[in-house]
Amino acid sequence: MAKMTKSQFMTAFGEMFSISKKEAGEKWDAFVAMALKEVRSGGEFPLPGLGKLVKKDRAARMGRNPLTGESIQIPAKTVVKFRVAKAAKDAVL
């Protein structure tokens, strides 16, 4: 089975709520913007039944350039991770 494309997702999302594909795209973009704003300010954004987006600080570390083998310093940074809910794991497995 092939993966769902963004276009297919927007079509299905629009049909689910009886709105046009364009409106579905606008509503989805607004939802994503809200989720990212919440993660940025509060550190996490729950998606009940699915999981949650979590902001995580990653410490600085030593790495290796795969081309030259030279050791390099990788700076600390903040990343966003998705933690899958137990209910979603159980439903898939």
Secondary structure as GFF3:
##gff-version 3
##sequence-region A 1 93
A	DSSP	alpha_helix	6	16	.	.	.	ID=ss1
A	DSSP	alpha_helix	21	42	.	.	.	ID=ss2
A	DSSP	beta_strand	44	47	.	.	.	ID=ss3
A	DSSP	beta_strand	51	58	.	.	.	ID=ss4
A	DSSP	beta_strand	61	64	.	.	.	ID=ss5
A	DSSP	beta_strand	71	74	.	.	.	ID=ss6
A	DSSP	beta_strand	77	84	.	.	.	ID=ss7
A	DSSP	alpha_helix	86	92	.	.	.	ID=ss8
###
